[in-house]
Amino acid sequence: MTENNQEGQGQNEKAFKNFGKRVDEFLVEFEEAGERLKKEFEGKFEELRVSAEKLKKEAESSDRWKDVEQSLKRAGDELGNAFKAAFNNKKN
């Protein structure tokens, strides 16, 4: 019986060693996957940051262009009024 117990203990030790190796391998793979995901996330985050900056600049340009359009419209209206006033005075 002692031989069977020793043999059983030997098999259990081998099973636990094998399990320990697999856990170690899993942890290494898990860490590598975490690093890959971290790098991928950082890359995507940087892409989003650049896109956000670009959109912000475009929005600022758009707002600025709207201001320019409004100013040009006012200037055109004033010029039109000035021509009307000048030609209306000539006719009268």
Residue frames as qw, qx, qy, qz and C-alpha x, y, z in Angstrom:
[[0.000, 0.882, 0.470, 0.000, 0.00, 0.00, 0.00],
 [0.310, -0.765, 0.087, 0.558, 2.78, 2.40, 0.66],
 [0.372, -0.064, 0.595, 0.709, 4.04, 1.92, -2.87],
 [0.125, 0.654, 0.658, 0.352, 0.61, 2.83, -4.21],
 [0.207, -0.907, -0.256, 0.264, 0.48, 5.90, -1.97],
 [0.379, -0.548, 0.326, 0.671, 3.93, 6.98, -3.09],
 [0.310, 0.210, 0.695, 0.614, 3.03, 6.31, -6.70],
 [0.013, 0.809, 0.572, 0.133, -0.22, 8.27, -6.29],
 [0.282, -0.844, -0.047, 0.455, 1.64, 11.12, -4.63],
 [0.407, -0.254, 0.508, 0.716, 4.15, 11.12, -7.50],
 [0.202, 0.497, 0.685, 0.493, 1.35, 11.35, -10.04],
 [0.136, -0.902, -0.397, 0.106, -0.29, 14.15, -8.06],
 [0.378, -0.653, 0.179, 0.631, 3.00, 16.03, -7.90],
 [0.334, 0.055, 0.626, 0.702, 3.41, 15.66, -11.68],
 [0.066, 0.715, 0.641, 0.272, -0.17, 16.84, -12.22],
 [0.237, -0.898, -0.204, 0.310, 0.36, 19.89, -9.98],
 [0.401, -0.424, 0.376, 0.720, 3.70, 20.69, -11.70],
 [0.254, 0.326, 0.690, 0.594, 2.00, 20.41, -15.09],
 [0.072, -0.852, -0.516, -0.049, -0.85, 22.59, -13.85],
 [0.356, -0.766, 0.006, 0.536, 1.65, 25.12, -12.47],
 [0.377, -0.128, 0.526, 0.752, 3.48, 25.25, -15.83],
 [0.128, 0.572, 0.676, 0.448, 0.19, 25.82, -17.65],
 [0.202, -0.898, -0.340, 0.193, -0.78, 28.58, -15.24],
 [0.398, -0.567, 0.234, 0.682, 2.64, 30.22, -15.74],
 [0.294, 0.146, 0.644, 0.691, 2.26, 29.97, -19.54],
 [0.002, -0.767, -0.614, -0.187, -1.23, 31.41, -19.31],
 [0.287, -0.847, -0.155, 0.419, 0.00, 34.33, -17.22],
 [0.370, -0.319, 0.426, 0.761, 2.78, 35.05, -19.71],
 [0.164, 0.395, 0.700, 0.572, 0.31, 34.95, -22.62],
 [0.145, -0.843, -0.515, 0.060, -2.15, 37.07, -20.64],
 [0.333, -0.709, 0.045, 0.621, 0.54, 39.67, -19.95],
 [0.298, -0.071, 0.577, 0.757, 1.61, 39.71, -23.62],
 [0.051, 0.616, 0.696, 0.366, -2.01, 40.10, -24.71],
 [0.237, -0.856, -0.332, 0.318, -2.43, 42.92, -22.21],
 [0.335, -0.496, 0.274, 0.753, 0.64, 44.69, -23.64],
 [0.206, 0.223, 0.686, 0.662, -0.65, 44.27, -27.20],
 [0.074, -0.769, -0.621, -0.130, -4.06, 45.63, -26.20],
 [0.312, -0.768, -0.128, 0.545, -2.44, 48.53, -24.36],
 [0.288, -0.258, 0.453, 0.803, -0.39, 49.44, -27.45],
 [0.085, 0.443, 0.735, 0.507, -3.43, 49.10, -29.68],
 [0.184, -0.831, -0.503, 0.148, -5.51, 51.23, -27.32],
 [0.314, -0.635, 0.075, 0.702, -2.78, 53.88, -27.18],
 [0.232, 0.015, 0.609, 0.759, -2.64, 53.92, -30.99],
 [0.038, -0.637, -0.699, -0.324, -6.41, 54.25, -31.32],
 [0.276, -0.809, -0.336, 0.396, -6.46, 56.92, -28.61],
 [0.298, -0.421, 0.274, 0.812, -3.80, 58.91, -30.48],
 [0.120, 0.292, 0.695, 0.646, -5.79, 58.60, -33.72],
 [0.160, -0.773, -0.611, -0.052, -8.89, 59.87, -31.93],
 [0.335, -0.699, -0.115, 0.621, -6.94, 62.75, -30.38],
 [0.237, -0.164, 0.464, 0.837, -5.61, 63.81, -33.77],
 [0.008, -0.495, -0.733, -0.467, -9.09, 63.53, -35.31],
 [0.245, -0.801, -0.491, 0.238, -10.58, 65.59, -32.48],
 [0.295, -0.551, 0.102, 0.774, -7.97, 68.31, -32.97],
 [0.155, 0.093, 0.631, 0.755, -8.64, 68.32, -36.70],
 [0.109, -0.664, -0.703, -0.231, -12.40, 68.60, -36.14],
 [0.297, -0.754, -0.297, 0.504, -11.85, 71.37, -33.62],
 [0.243, -0.342, 0.317, 0.850, -9.74, 73.33, -36.11],
 [0.034, 0.318, 0.722, 0.613, -12.31, 72.76, -38.85],
 [0.198, -0.757, -0.620, 0.062, -15.09, 73.91, -36.53],
 [0.282, -0.661, -0.068, 0.692, -13.11, 77.00, -35.61],
 [0.166, -0.101, 0.531, 0.824, -12.48, 77.68, -39.29],
 [0.051, -0.531, -0.769, -0.351, -16.16, 77.14, -39.99],
 [0.230, -0.807, -0.433, 0.331, -17.17, 79.58, -37.25],
 [0.266, -0.500, 0.199, 0.800, -14.59, 82.04, -38.53],
 [0.121, 0.154, 0.685, 0.702, -15.88, 81.62, -42.08],
 [0.101, -0.719, -0.684, -0.073, -19.43, 82.27, -40.86],
 [0.251, -0.752, -0.162, 0.587, -18.19, 85.51, -39.28],
 [0.218, -0.251, 0.471, 0.818, -16.49, 86.47, -42.54],
 [0.046, 0.428, 0.774, 0.465, -19.67, 85.69, -44.50],
 [0.159, -0.811, -0.530, 0.191, -21.76, 87.82, -42.14],
 [0.263, -0.634, 0.080, 0.722, -19.28, 90.68, -42.36],
 [0.172, -0.024, 0.632, 0.756, -19.22, 90.48, -46.15],
 [0.019, -0.620, -0.750, -0.230, -23.03, 90.41, -46.25],
 [0.195, -0.826, -0.318, 0.422, -23.21, 93.51, -44.04],
 [0.246, -0.453, 0.331, 0.790, -20.59, 95.24, -46.16],
 [0.126, 0.237, 0.753, 0.601, -22.52, 94.30, -49.32],
 [0.083, -0.764, -0.640, 0.019, -25.77, 95.60, -47.83],
 [0.230, -0.762, -0.084, 0.599, -24.09, 98.85, -46.80],
 [0.225, -0.218, 0.538, 0.783, -22.55, 99.22, -50.25],
 [0.057, 0.482, 0.781, 0.393, -25.93, 98.53, -51.83],
 [0.150, -0.837, -0.461, 0.255, -27.54, 101.15, -49.59],
 [0.266, -0.584, 0.176, 0.746, -24.80, 103.62, -50.45],
 [0.163, 0.072, 0.679, 0.712, -25.38, 103.08, -54.20],
 [0.038, -0.679, -0.718, -0.151, -29.14, 103.44, -53.73],
 [0.218, -0.814, -0.246, 0.478, -28.66, 106.62, -51.76],
 [0.261, -0.396, 0.374, 0.797, -26.23, 108.02, -54.32],
 [0.074, 0.204, 0.728, 0.651, -28.42, 107.25, -57.30],
 [0.101, -0.733, -0.671, 0.041, -31.67, 108.24, -55.56],
 [0.208, -0.724, -0.106, 0.649, -30.19, 111.65, -54.78],
 [0.186, -0.176, 0.537, 0.804, -29.15, 112.13, -58.42],
 [0.005, 0.465, 0.785, 0.410, -32.66, 111.39, -59.66],
 [0.180, -0.817, -0.505, 0.212, -34.24, 113.77, -57.19]]
